[in-house]
């Protein structure tokens, strides 16, 4: 079998039917290399064994090709640093395979491009927005020393900080070739090269399909106006019956994949807002938060349940409507910060928010997996008042937006 011709066929098929992936595939270099057991990438080139790929079904071959492509796009070879390569490769494979199963496979099947899991590989339920570095730490705890036979202790689940049952898995073939040592400037150039590839692919079009969240997150260098993000987030929640098959393309450069909006008028009944009232939040920020809540309330004709929190939820104002009533809501306590207190309060009071906003400066400790309520992620928008990069914990909580002073006129 001429594997090079099969790869070219995949390129042409995706260019016509799934242009986002097609643009990426035609931009990368694939090289035959019989010295490679399976396939490997150094972040620049994908080298493959033609006998190995030739023995696979078309669907399995396409899966393996896209597996290596995802390693390139997520820069897994460069991010390995001095980590144990067997553990790093496993963490990267778990994440890549999850993206392929949940985001890429539905696209390929919809456009009639063969795409199926190979028989061998590392598969587990993982949070696709979790970083490979974070997952590496989880796997390393179960494998402090390399096993003599090269096997690994894996888990059935690595999700939201909750690890599933242990199982012994064969260590994956190392398909991440560590690149030659690079200076910081060279690493920055490599990162920009990858990001430029993604931006160009998104600009040329995604057809009727959205960009996988893990890739959408790194597409943009700009942080969105939080008012726009809030409005669109709420619009999605109240129009939950619409399809994601035709996303709003103007937001593809953000970590925001939105469906097209129907024309009918609908209303959001209630919104839960948890406002950080700790010592690091000044009066100006508090006034901005309350002003924006008023605007959201007015635009969507919704009732707001307003809760102030620091190390615990201290003040709760239920069913608030209108500017005058919102301005009467004031916190009575200002102390430290513990984001977990929000989830404690929700669980204790058996509240099920339809839409939940958390407004904070981001200065809070880690999420406690035993207290965090993962099901709320879909309903949550976390608004940060400072220009900081979101942590893994912030991404787990929900969509992230940033408050900028010049947004408030």
N, C-alpha and C positions, 0 to 999 in steps of 0.2 A: 504493500500500500504506500502511496506517495503522501506522507503525512503533511509535507509542506503545502501540497495542493489542498488538503483538507482544512488546514489552518487558513489558507487564503479564501476558501469557500465560506468559512465561518465569518471572516472579516466582511466579505461582500454581503452576506445575508444580514448581518447585524447593521451594516451601514444603511441598507434599504429598509429594514423592518424595525430595528431598535437602535436609532442613530447615536444615542448617547454612548452605548457600549461599542458601537461600530467605530466611532471616531477615535476612541481610546485604543481599540485593537489595531487599527491601521497605523497608529502613531508609535507603537512599540515594536521592538526588534525580537524576532524569534529565530533561534539558531539551532540546527541539528548538532548533537554532540553525543556520540555513542559511549563516551566515558562516564556520562551521567546516568545513574541507575534509573531515574524516573524523569523528573523535571526539576529545575532549580532556577532561582533568580538572585541576582545581586542588587536588585533595585533599578538596574539600567537595561539589562537584557534578560530574556527568558531562554534558557538552554534546555533542550529536551532530547530524550532518547527516542529515536524514531521507531525502534522495535517495541518499546514499551507503549507508546501512544498508538502504534499501529495495531496492537493486540486488543484494544478497547473498542466498545461500541461507539458510534458517533456521539451519543448523548454523554457517555462517560468521558470521552476525549474532550468534548467542549467544556465539561465541568472542570477537568484538570487544567485546561488552558485558562479559564476564568479564575480558577483558584490562584494561579501564579500571578495573573494580572492584578488581583486584589492585594496580594502581598506587595506588589510594586506601588499601587496607589496609596496604600497605608504605610508605605516606607518601612516595612518590618525589618528588612536587612540592616538598614542604617540605625534603627532604634534598638538593636540588640545590645549594643555597648559591650560590657564585660560580663553579661549574664551567661548562665549555663545554656548552651545552645539547644540541648534536648528539651529543656523546660520551655525556653523561649519559643522554639519551633512549635511545641504543643499548644501553647497559649495562642500564638498567631493562627494556627490551623483551626482551633475551636472557633475563634471569632470569624475567620474568613468563611468557613463552611456554614456557619449560621447565617451570614449575609447572603451567601449563594442560595441557601435553602429558602430563606424568607423573602428576599428581595429580588434576586436575579432569576431564579427558576420560574416564578410566575410570569415574568416578562417573556422569557424564552419560549415557554409553552404557549403563551397567548399568540405569539407570532410564528408558531410552528417551526421553531429551531430545536432540534433534539437536545435535551439537557437532563441528565440523571446522575444521581450519586454513584460513584464507583463503590466497589465492594469493600475496599479498605480505606481507612481514614479515621480521623478523630471527630466524633459527633457528640454533642451534648447540648442541653438547653442552656444557653448563655444570654446575657444581656448584650445585644449587639452594639450598644453605645459604651460598653465598658472598654477601657483601654487594655491593650495587650500587657502593659506593665502591671496593671492591677491584677489581671488574671494570672500572670506569671507568679506573683506573690502567693496567690491561693494554691497554685499547683506545687510551688516550691515547698510549702509547709507540709504537704503530704509526701514529698520526695526530697528530704534533706540531703541524701547521698545517692549517687547513681547506682542503680541495680546492676548486678553482674551480667544479667541477660539483656540489659538495655530496656527492659519494660518500665512502665510508669504506673503509679497509682493515680487513676483518674476518678472523675465523679460523673454521675448521671446528669447533674445540674450545677451550673455556676451562674447564679442569677440573683441580683439584688442582695448580694452578700450572704445568700443562703446556699450552702453547698449540699449536693445530693449524696446518695449512697456511693461508697467507694467501689471501684472495680479496677482490675488489672488490665491495662491496655498495652499493646505493642507500641514502642516508641515510633513515631512517624519517620519516614525517610526525610533526612534533612534537606529541605528544598529552599533553604535560605542560606545563600553564600555570603559570608561576611565580607563586605567591601574592604578595599585597602584603607588604612588609616587616613582620615581626612581632617583638614583644618576646619575650624568653625565656619569660616567663610565658604569653604567647599560644601559643607553640610547645608548651609543656608541656600546655596545655589541649587543643590539637589532638591530641597524642599520646594523651592519656588518653581523648579521645572515640573514637579509633580502637580502642584497646585495650578499652574498654568495649563497643563494638559486637561485637568478636570474642568476648569473654567471654560476653556474652549469647547469642550464636549457639551457642556450644559448650554452654552450660548448657541451652538449649532442646532440644538434641539434634542428633546427627549421623546419625541413622538407623543404617545398617549400615556407615558409612564413616568413615575417619579424617581428621583435620585435616591439611592439607599441612604438612610439617615447618617450612617457613619461617614459617607462621602460628602453629603450635603453640609455636614458640620465643618469640613475643612475647605469648602469651596470659597468661603468669603473671608475677606479681611476687614469688612465693615460690620459693625454691630447695629442691628435694626432699631429704628425708632420704636420705643416700647409702646407708645400709643397705637401705632399701626399694628404691631404684633398682638396687643391685647384685643383690639377690635376684630382682627381676623381670627384670633383664637376663639373669642366668644362667638363669632359668626359660625365657625366650624361646629362648636358645641351645640348651638341651637338649630343647626341644619344638619344633624348627624345622619340623615338619610341620604345625603348626596354621595356621589361616587368619587373615589380618588383616582379614577381612570383618566381624568382630564384635569391635572393640577393647575393651579395658578402659576404660570411659568415665570412671572416677574419675581417670585420668591425663591426660585431654585438655587440662587446663590447663597441663601441663608440656611440655617438649620430649621427649615420650615417648609413642609410639603403640604400644600393646601388644596382642597378640591375646588372645582368651579362653583360659583355661587348661584343658586336658583333665584328667581325673581320674587317669589312670594314673601310677604311680610310675616315675620315671626317674632316672638318675644321670649326673652330669657326671664324666667320667673324670679330666681334668687341666685345671688352670688355670695360666696364666702370669701372674705378678705382678712388675712392674718397679717397684721402690721407690726413690724419690729419696733418696740418702744424702749430698747435697751439704751444704755448710757451713750453709745456711739452715734445714736440718731438725734440730730439736732432739730430745733423748731422748724427751720427752713425745709428740711427734708420731710418732716412730718406734714407740713402744710401742703407740699407738693403731692405727697401720697393722697391726702384727703381730697385735694382738688381734682386729681385724676379719677378717683373713685366717684366723685360727683358727676364728672363728665360721662363716665361709663354708665352710671345709673340713669342719667338723663337720656343718653343715646339709645339704650336698650330697654328703657322703661322697666328697670328691674329693681327689686328690693335687695339691699345689701345687709348681710350679717357681718358686722365688724368686730374683730377680736384683736386686742393688743397682747403682745407676748414679749417676754425676755427669757427668763429661765423657766417660766410657766405662763400659761394663759391667764392674764390678770384681770382683764376687763372685757366683757362681752356685751355688745349692743345688737340685739336681734331686730330684724325687719325694719331697717332704717331706709327711709326714702326722702330725697330732696336735700338741697344744699344746707338749709338751716338746721335740719336734724343731724346731718353729718357733722357739721361744725360743733355740735354739742357733745360729740363723742370724743372724749379725751382719756389718755392713759393716766392711771393713778400710781403707777409704779415704774421705775427705771433702774434696772440692775444689769446683770450679766446677760449672756446669750446662750441658749440651748435650743436648737431647731427641733429637737426630738419632742419638746413639750407640746408642739402643735399636734403631733400624732397621738400623744398620750391623751390629750383633751378630746380629740375626735373619737378615739376608741371609748373613752370613759362616758362620753355623752351620746354615743351611738348616732353620730351625725354622718350623713352621706352626701357630701357636697356635689352638686351637679357641675359647678365650675368653682375652682379654688385659686385665689391669688395669694402669693406670699411676697410681701414687700419688705426688703431688708438691704443692709449694706454688704451682706455676704460674710460678715465676721462672726461665724459660728463654727462650732466644732464638728466632728464627723457624725454621720448618721449612725444610729445604733440599729443594726439589723433586726434586733428583737422588738424594737419599738416602732420602726418605720413601717408604713402601710403601703406596700408596692402598688396595690390596685388604684391608688389615688394619682399615680403618675400621669395617666392619660388626661386627668381632669385638672392638672395643676400648671399654672404659669408662675415661675419664680422671677421676680423683678428685682434687679440689683441696682443700687443707687451709686455704685462705684465702678470705675472702668477696670475690672479685674477679669482674668480668664476663669471660666467656670471649671470647678473641680469635677471629678467623677461623681461625687456625691450630689452635686448640684444637678448634673445631667440626669441622675437617677430620679430626682424629685419630679421632673417634668420639663417643659420647654423653658428656656432661659431667655430673658430680655434684659436690656440695660437702660437705666434712667440717665438721661443727660440733661444738664442744666438748660441748654439752649432749646430744649423741646418745650419748655414752659414759657410762654410769652406773657 
